[in-house]
Amino acid sequence: MLHIVNGDHVGETLKRAAIPGDVLVWREVYPAGPAFLDMEDRACRKLRTAYLERALGIPPDDYVRGCEMQERELRRFGAYDEVVLWFEHDLFDQTMLWYLLRWFAGQTLGRTKLSLLCIGEFPGIDRFRGLGQLTVEQLETLSGKWRPVGRKELETGAKLWEAYASPSLETHAAALAWDTSALPFARSSFRWHLSRLPSVLNGLGVVEQTTLAALRDGARAATDLFRDVGNRIGDLGMGDIEYWHRLRSMAERPKALIRFIDEAERPSVGSAPGTLPVSARRVELTDFGRAAEAGETDGIRDIEIDEWYGGLRLQGRIDWRWDAKTERAVFEL
């Protein structure tokens, strides 16, 4: 049996549990940076690698080596009688699940049975954030509770990844109308994905909006801000490194929404001499950020941006805004 899990902590805990099988940790962060139909394509990987280095500080050689290693292990799935996918309800996990289901949909499974364990809660945990919270004993209670993955699950996952990796805004929006009941958390996660787009409210996505709201009453340490924002929008499954990138983007745009209080040191991912990592900073609103948070101005009007949300690249001046209530883009700006 092969267990494919969403992170190193879960992987190590599972190895200590009395659950037979090998463990493959799938190391990716698909909510950050460009996503493509074929993530193994050399040109696509080069583009993604460059983004992850620039935005998240991930060393290119380490990233490429890790991708190639896990892809080799994945291609060995036929050596196992059963492959179990362990994933959670949030966008971080759901994008991995969609990608892997699309990959398996293109394989001949033969004698290998494909199964899925996907949960959004756990008994006794009020605020369930993920499998990484669980102890060895708690993980063991999930043994055998996975369910078979059939044609419907494979087709749904494949279709969702194709939408997520699409460069077309219309394709992303259309996914919300699909029947995704075969994967219970899929529609909610795709809605969270789209909530990151520039909003009709103030031109900002949910990460930026939530950050500004959390700073309304004054400056805060970045680490405290991350915990608070993470609790408010936990269904994104956003990690600290990705959040530091979002904070830097908010501070370094032409019309800054926030500022780092000690401006003698330029914020950075964290390893260059003479710089402080974002995690060591304190953050406060600018006047423009306060106006945007109040809905008095559009946070990206007349500003050129360059950011990826799955396969959707927002580049230059954006002439539309996402309306979460109607679940469509509004172009009448």
N, C-alpha and C positions, 0 to 999 in steps of 0.2 A: 504494500500500500504506500502511496505517495501523498503527503499532505502539502498543499501549496498555501502559504500563509502570507499575511500582509505586512509583516515587520519582524525585525530581529528579536525584539523582546518576546513577542508571541512565539516565534520559532524556538527560542531557548526554553521557554516554559513548556511548550509542547514536547520537546525532547526529554524533559524530566518527568513527563506524565506517563501513566501506565496505558498509553495508547500506542499500539504497534504501528510501525511504518517509518519511512524516511521523511525528512522535512526539507522542502524547498522554500526559502524566503524570497518572495517576489519584491525586489527593491526598485520601486519607481514612484514618481510623484506626478501622475498624469494631469492633475488640475493645474500644474504650473508649466508654462511653456507650450510650444507647439506640439500638436498631436496629429498623427497621420494614419491613413489606412494601413500602410505597411511600415511599422516602426523599425523594421530591420533594414529598410532601404538605406543605402550608404549616404546619399545626398540628404535625405530626411534626418538621418541620425547626426550628420554633421551640423545641420541647422539647429537641431535640438540641443546638441552638446554645447554649441556656442552660447545659446540662450542660458542654459543652466549654469555655465561658468560665469557669465556676466551677471546674471540676476541672483543666483543662489550661492555662488562661490564653489560649485562642485568641480573638482579637478577633471578635465576632459579624459585623461587616460584612465582614471579610476572609474568614471561613468561608463566608458566604452567597454572596459574590461569586465565590469559587472554585468552589463547587458549581455555580452557574448557568453559569459559563464552561465547565467540563468537560462538563456535560450538553448544552450547545449543540453543542460539538464532537462529542460522542458521537452526537447525532442526525444528524450529517452522514455517518455511516458509509457510506451508500449511494453516496457519491461515489467510493468506493474499490473496486477489484477484490478486495482481500483485507484483512482485519483480523486482526492477530496479537496475541494476548494473552500477555504475558510475566509469569509469576508464579512464585513459589517455593513451598516446601513448608510454610512456617510459617503460624500462625493469622492473622497480619497480612495475608499475601498471599492465603491461601485464602478468607478472608471477602470480599475484593475480587473474587476470581474467581467465587465463588458469586453475588454480587450482579450482576456483569456478565453471567454466563451466564443468570441469570433475566431480566435486561433484554433480552438478545438473543433469548431464547426467546419473548418477546412481540412481536418485530418480524418483518416480512416481509423476509428477507434479499435476495431477488431475485438479482441476479448477483453479489452480494458473498460471497466465500468467507470463512468464519471458521476461524481456526487457533489452536492453543495450543502454547506452549513453557513447560513447567513442570518444573523440575528441583530435586533435593534434594542434589546433589553435583556436583563439577566436578574433572576430572583434575588432580592436583598440589596440591589444596587439602585439607588434612587435616580442618579444621573449617570446612565450608562454611556460611556464615551467610546468603548471598544474592547476588543478581546485582550488588549494589553493590560487591562485592569484586573484580569482574572488570575487567580492563583492556580497552582498545579491541580489542586483538588477541585476547583471550580471548572477548569478546563476538562477534567476527566468526566464530569457529569454530562458533557456534551458528546462524549464518545458514542458513535452509532446513531446519533440524532440527525445526521445529514440525510438529505433526500436525493433520489436519483435525478440526474440532469437528462432530460429528453430533448426531442427535436424542438419543442416549443421554447424551452429555455435557451437552447443554442441559437435559434433564429432570432429571438428577442434580444439577446446579448449582442449578437452580430449586428443587428440593425441599429441598436443604440450606439455601439462604437462607431459605426459608419456615419451616424448623425453627428456624434461628438467630434469626430475627426474631419467633418466637412468644412470647407471654406465658406459655405453659404449660410447666411443668417436665416434664410427662409427654411432651410433644412433643420437647423437647430430648433426653431420655433415649432415646426411641424411635429417634432418628436413628442411634444406634450399631449398631442391628440391621439397618439397610438395606444393600442391595447398592450400594456406592459405587465399585465397581471401575473405572468409567469415568473416575474422577478419583482416581488412586492415593494422593494424600496426604490425601484428604478425611477419612477415618475417623480417622486419627491426629490431625489438626487438631481435629476435633470433640471427640475425647477430651481434648485439651489445653484446649479451651474449657471443658469441664465440670470439669476439674481445678481451675479457679479458684473453684469453688463451695465453701461451707463443708463441711469434711470430717468424716467420722465420727471421725477421729483426734483432732482438737482444735478443731473448729469453724472452722478457717482454710483458705483456699484455698492453692494451690501457690505463689503469689507470696509470700504472707505466711509460709508455712512455710519456704520456701527462704531468705527474708531472715533469719528468726530463726536458722536453722541456720548461716548465714554469719556471724552475730554472736556465736555461742556462745563464742568464745575472746576476745572483747573488742571495744572500740569500733573503728569504721572510718570512713574518709572516705566520704561518700555516693557519690562518683564511683567509688571502688574497689569499693564494695558493688554498684553497678550493673553493673560489668564482671563481677564474680564471679557474681552472680545470673543475669545474662544468659547467661553460659556454661553454667550449670547447667540453665536452662530456656529455651534458645535457640529451641526450637520454638514458643514463643509469638510470637516476633518483636517483643517489647515494646521500645518506644523509651524514651529517657530521660525525656521529659516525662510520659509515662504512669506511669513508675516513680516519679517524684517525687510524683505524686498518691497513689500507693499508700503511699509512706512517710509522707506527711502524714496520711493517713487512719489509719495505724497509730499515729501519735503523738498524734492529736487525739481519738481515740475515748474514751468514758467510762472504760474500763479500758485505759490505754495499753499497747501492746506494746513500743514503743521510745521513746526520748527523744532529742532533739537536745541535744547537750552544752552549747552556749552558749545557754541559755534567755533571756538578756537580749534576744535578737532572735527574734521570732516567725518560724517558717518560712513561706515563701510561694512562690508560683510565681516571683516574682523581680523585679518591676518597681516595686513601691511603695516610696517613700522610707522609710528607717529599717528595712528588713527585709533579711534575707539569703535568697537563693534556697536551696532544699534542696540544690542541687548544691554549695554552699559549706560545708555543715555536716558535722559528725561525728555518728555515730549509735551508740547503745548500747542493750542490752536493759534493760527494766525488770524488776523481780522477777516481775511478772505475765507478761511476755513470756517470761521464762526458764522459768516453770512451764508455759506453753502449749507452748513448743518441746519440752519433755520429755514432753508428753502427760499432764501432771498436772492440767490444767484445760482447760475448754472456752473458747476465746477469745472467743466471742460469746454465751455463755449469759447470759440476763437483760439483754442489751444490744440496743437498737433500732438497726438499721442501715438504710442507704438506698444501694443501689448497683445498677447495671445490668450485666448480662452478656448482650449481644445484646438480644433483646426481653424477657428475663426480668428483672423488677425485684424485688429482694429488699428489702423495706421492713418496718420494725418488728422484732418478735422472730420469729426463724425457728424453726419447730418440726420441721425435718427437717435431715438432714445427707447429703452425697453420699458414697457408698461406691464408690471407684474400682475396687475388686476385683470387686464384683458388678455394677458399672455401673448402679446404681439408687439412688434416694433412700430413706433410712431415716427413718421417722416415729416409731418407738417410742423417744421420748426421755424 
